[in-house]
Amino acid sequence: MSASSTPAKPHPLEFLIGTWSGKGKGFYPTIPSFEFFEELIFVKDPAGRPIVQYSQKTRRAIPGAAGQDPTPGPPMHAESGFIRLPGWSDEKCELILSQPTGVASVELGTIEGSTIRWKLHSVVRSPSAKAPHVTDFTRVWTINTANKTFDYVFAMATENTPLQDHLEVSMRKVDA
């Protein structure tokens, strides 16, 4: 099979493909807790290569009036990049990301059904990236294909704090 041909078997990350949207909460010992809205978009490579384009955007949740739900406010965070499936693996993957904060990372993932567990492999920062610097992080993405839900937990460590949960997010698939 050539590098540009599509494999005969289904794409190993078919369960991710599409747009997911929902709400999350953030907490960490050095900052006040917060709520946010999040959108993730996963797109298969149009050339049929073992790559999935990834983009993520969050917006601060603005509290609603008494009895009303919060609404999306100003942008908070964004990251974009690619998930790579070396050798069309259905067990291992790589997440290559960049952020406007001056941080770029490579994460290694293991695929277990429709759960992906990510572990930081390497991180680089621009000279102006804000301290304290992140030194480690993990993500666990859990997709329930039957209910079209996507939940994840993001844990991080900085130069000043040990690895601990930082974000919890629950989303639903918003496209077919």
C-alpha positions as a Markdown table, in Angstrom:
| # | Residue | x | y | z |
|---|---|---|---|---|
| 1 | Met | 0.0 | 0.0 | 0.0 |
| 2 | Ser | 1.4 | 3.4 | -0.9 |
| 3 | Ala | 1.6 | 6.2 | 1.6 |
| 4 | Ser | -1.2 | 8.1 | -0.1 |
| 5 | Ser | -3.7 | 5.3 | -0.4 |
| 6 | Thr | -6.5 | 4.7 | 2.1 |
| 7 | Pro | -6.4 | 1.4 | 4.0 |
| 8 | Ala | -9.1 | -1.2 | 3.4 |
| 9 | Lys | -10.0 | -1.3 | 7.1 |
| 10 | Pro | -11.9 | 1.5 | 8.9 |
| 11 | His | -10.0 | 4.5 | 10.1 |
| 12 | Pro | -8.8 | 3.7 | 13.7 |
| 13 | Leu | -10.0 | 7.1 | 15.0 |
| 14 | Glu | -13.3 | 7.2 | 13.2 |
| 15 | Phe | -15.0 | 7.5 | 16.6 |
| 16 | Leu | -13.3 | 10.9 | 17.0 |
| 17 | Ile | -14.1 | 12.5 | 13.6 |
| 18 | Gly | -16.4 | 15.4 | 13.7 |
| 19 | Thr | -17.2 | 18.4 | 16.0 |
| 20 | Trp | -17.7 | 18.1 | 19.7 |
| 21 | Ser | -19.0 | 20.8 | 22.0 |
| 22 | Gly | -19.7 | 21.2 | 25.7 |
| 23 | Lys | -18.7 | 22.6 | 29.1 |
| 24 | Gly | -15.9 | 22.1 | 31.5 |
| 25 | Lys | -14.5 | 23.2 | 34.8 |
| 26 | Gly | -11.0 | 24.1 | 35.7 |
| 27 | Phe | -9.3 | 24.0 | 39.0 |
| 28 | Tyr | -5.7 | 24.1 | 40.3 |
| 29 | Pro | -4.2 | 25.0 | 43.6 |
| 30 | Thr | -2.6 | 28.3 | 42.3 |
| 31 | Ile | -5.7 | 29.8 | 40.6 |
| 32 | Pro | -9.5 | 30.3 | 41.3 |
| 33 | Ser | -11.8 | 27.6 | 39.9 |
| 34 | Phe | -13.6 | 28.5 | 36.6 |
| 35 | Glu | -16.0 | 27.1 | 34.1 |
| 36 | Phe | -15.7 | 27.2 | 30.3 |
| 37 | Phe | -17.2 | 26.1 | 27.0 |
| 38 | Glu | -15.1 | 24.0 | 24.7 |
| 39 | Glu | -15.2 | 22.9 | 21.0 |
| 40 | Leu | -13.0 | 20.2 | 19.5 |
| 41 | Ile | -12.8 | 19.5 | 15.8 |
| 42 | Phe | -11.3 | 16.4 | 14.3 |
| 43 | Val | -10.9 | 16.0 | 10.5 |
| 44 | Lys | -9.5 | 13.0 | 8.6 |
| 45 | Asp | -6.7 | 13.8 | 6.2 |
| 46 | Pro | -8.2 | 14.4 | 2.7 |
| 47 | Ala | -5.3 | 12.7 | 1.1 |
| 48 | Gly | -6.0 | 9.5 | 3.0 |
| 49 | Arg | -2.9 | 9.5 | 5.1 |
| 50 | Pro | -2.9 | 8.3 | 8.8 |
| 51 | Ile | -3.3 | 11.8 | 10.1 |
| 52 | Val | -6.2 | 13.6 | 11.8 |
| 53 | Gln | -6.3 | 17.4 | 12.0 |
| 54 | Tyr | -7.2 | 18.6 | 15.5 |
| 55 | Ser | -8.3 | 22.0 | 16.8 |
| 56 | Gln | -9.5 | 23.1 | 20.2 |
| 57 | Lys | -11.0 | 26.4 | 21.4 |
| 58 | Thr | -12.3 | 27.4 | 24.8 |
| 59 | Arg | -14.3 | 30.4 | 25.9 |
| 60 | Arg | -14.9 | 31.5 | 29.5 |
| 61 | Ala | -18.3 | 30.8 | 30.9 |
| 62 | Ile | -20.1 | 34.0 | 31.9 |
| 63 | Pro | -22.6 | 33.4 | 34.7 |
| 64 | Gly | -26.3 | 33.9 | 33.6 |
| 65 | Ala | -28.9 | 35.8 | 35.5 |
| 66 | Ala | -30.6 | 34.0 | 38.4 |
| 67 | Gly | -31.9 | 30.7 | 37.2 |
| 68 | Gln | -30.2 | 31.0 | 33.7 |
| 69 | Asp | -27.4 | 29.0 | 32.3 |
| 70 | Pro | -24.0 | 30.5 | 31.7 |
| 71 | Thr | -23.2 | 31.8 | 28.2 |
| 72 | Pro | -19.9 | 31.7 | 26.3 |
| 73 | Gly | -17.7 | 34.7 | 26.9 |
| 74 | Pro | -14.2 | 35.7 | 25.8 |
| 75 | Pro | -11.7 | 33.2 | 24.3 |
| 76 | Met | -9.5 | 31.5 | 26.9 |
| 77 | His | -7.3 | 29.0 | 25.2 |
| 78 | Ala | -6.7 | 27.4 | 21.8 |
| 79 | Glu | -4.5 | 24.7 | 20.5 |
| 80 | Ser | -4.2 | 23.0 | 17.1 |
| 81 | Gly | -2.2 | 20.3 | 15.5 |
| 82 | Phe | -2.4 | 16.7 | 14.3 |
| 83 | Ile | -2.9 | 13.2 | 15.5 |
| 84 | Arg | -0.6 | 10.8 | 13.8 |
| 85 | Leu | -1.1 | 7.0 | 13.5 |
| 86 | Pro | 2.3 | 5.5 | 12.8 |
| 87 | Gly | 1.8 | 2.6 | 10.4 |
| 88 | Trp | -2.0 | 3.0 | 10.7 |
| 89 | Ser | -1.8 | 1.7 | 14.2 |
| 90 | Asp | -5.1 | 1.1 | 16.0 |
| 91 | Glu | -3.2 | 0.9 | 19.4 |
| 92 | Lys | -0.7 | 3.8 | 19.4 |
| 93 | Cys | -0.9 | 7.5 | 18.2 |
| 94 | Glu | 0.9 | 10.8 | 18.5 |
| 95 | Leu | -0.5 | 14.2 | 19.2 |
| 96 | Ile | 1.5 | 17.1 | 17.8 |
| 97 | Leu | 0.2 | 20.5 | 19.1 |
| 98 | Ser | 1.0 | 24.2 | 19.2 |
| 99 | Gln | -0.6 | 26.9 | 21.4 |
| 100 | Pro | -0.6 | 30.7 | 21.1 |
| 101 | Thr | 0.9 | 30.8 | 24.6 |
| 102 | Gly | 4.3 | 29.9 | 23.1 |
| 103 | Val | 4.1 | 26.2 | 23.9 |
| 104 | Ala | 4.4 | 23.2 | 21.5 |
| 105 | Ser | 4.2 | 19.6 | 22.6 |
| 106 | Val | 4.4 | 16.0 | 21.5 |
| 107 | Glu | 2.2 | 13.5 | 23.3 |
| 108 | Leu | 2.2 | 9.7 | 22.9 |
| 109 | Gly | -1.2 | 8.0 | 23.1 |
| 110 | Thr | -2.5 | 4.5 | 23.6 |
| 111 | Ile | -5.9 | 3.6 | 22.0 |
| 112 | Glu | -8.1 | 1.3 | 24.1 |
| 113 | Gly | -11.4 | 0.9 | 22.3 |
| 114 | Ser | -12.7 | 4.5 | 22.2 |
| 115 | Thr | -10.5 | 5.8 | 25.0 |
| 116 | Ile | -7.2 | 7.4 | 24.3 |
| 117 | Arg | -4.6 | 8.0 | 27.1 |
| 118 | Trp | -2.1 | 10.7 | 26.3 |
| 119 | Lys | 1.3 | 11.2 | 28.0 |
| 120 | Leu | 3.6 | 14.1 | 27.4 |
| 121 | His | 6.7 | 13.1 | 25.4 |
| 122 | Ser | 8.3 | 16.5 | 24.9 |
| 123 | Val | 7.5 | 20.2 | 25.3 |
| 124 | Val | 9.2 | 23.3 | 24.0 |
| 125 | Arg | 8.5 | 26.9 | 24.9 |
| 126 | Ser | 9.2 | 30.2 | 23.2 |
| 127 | Pro | 11.5 | 32.6 | 25.2 |
| 128 | Ser | 8.4 | 34.7 | 26.2 |
| 129 | Ala | 6.2 | 31.8 | 27.4 |
| 130 | Lys | 4.8 | 32.7 | 30.8 |
| 131 | Ala | 6.2 | 31.1 | 34.0 |
| 132 | Pro | 5.6 | 29.0 | 35.9 |
| 133 | His | 6.2 | 26.6 | 33.1 |
| 134 | Val | 4.3 | 23.4 | 32.6 |
| 135 | Thr | 6.6 | 20.4 | 33.1 |
| 136 | Asp | 4.3 | 17.5 | 32.6 |
| 137 | Phe | 0.7 | 16.7 | 31.6 |
| 138 | Thr | -1.6 | 13.8 | 30.7 |
| 139 | Arg | -5.0 | 13.6 | 29.0 |
| 140 | Val | -7.6 | 10.8 | 29.1 |
| 141 | Trp | -10.2 | 11.1 | 26.3 |
| 142 | Thr | -13.2 | 8.8 | 26.8 |
| 143 | Ile | -15.7 | 8.7 | 23.9 |
| 144 | Asn | -19.0 | 6.9 | 24.3 |
| 145 | Thr | -19.9 | 6.2 | 20.7 |
| 146 | Ala | -23.4 | 5.0 | 21.5 |
| 147 | Asn | -24.4 | 8.2 | 23.4 |
| 148 | Lys | -22.1 | 10.4 | 21.2 |
| 149 | Thr | -20.4 | 11.9 | 24.3 |
| 150 | Phe | -16.8 | 12.8 | 24.8 |
| 151 | Asp | -15.4 | 13.3 | 28.3 |
| 152 | Tyr | -11.9 | 14.1 | 29.3 |
| 153 | Val | -9.6 | 14.9 | 32.2 |
| 154 | Phe | -6.4 | 16.9 | 31.8 |
| 155 | Ala | -3.8 | 16.8 | 34.5 |
| 156 | Met | -0.7 | 18.9 | 34.7 |
| 157 | Ala | 2.4 | 19.7 | 36.7 |
| 158 | Thr | 4.3 | 23.0 | 36.7 |
| 159 | Glu | 7.7 | 24.0 | 38.0 |
| 160 | Asn | 5.9 | 24.7 | 41.3 |
| 161 | Thr | 3.2 | 22.0 | 41.5 |
| 162 | Pro | 3.1 | 18.2 | 41.1 |
| 163 | Leu | 1.0 | 16.4 | 38.5 |
| 164 | Gln | -2.7 | 16.8 | 39.4 |
| 165 | Asp | -6.1 | 17.1 | 37.7 |
| 166 | His | -6.7 | 20.6 | 36.2 |
| 167 | Leu | -9.6 | 20.3 | 33.7 |
| 168 | Glu | -12.7 | 18.1 | 33.4 |
| 169 | Val | -14.8 | 18.4 | 30.3 |
| 170 | Ser | -18.1 | 16.8 | 29.0 |
| 171 | Met | -19.1 | 17.3 | 25.4 |
| 172 | Arg | -21.6 | 16.0 | 22.9 |
| 173 | Lys | -21.1 | 15.4 | 19.2 |
| 174 | Val | -22.7 | 18.3 | 17.3 |
| 175 | Asp | -22.5 | 17.0 | 13.7 |
| 176 | Ala | -23.3 | 13.7 | 12.0 |
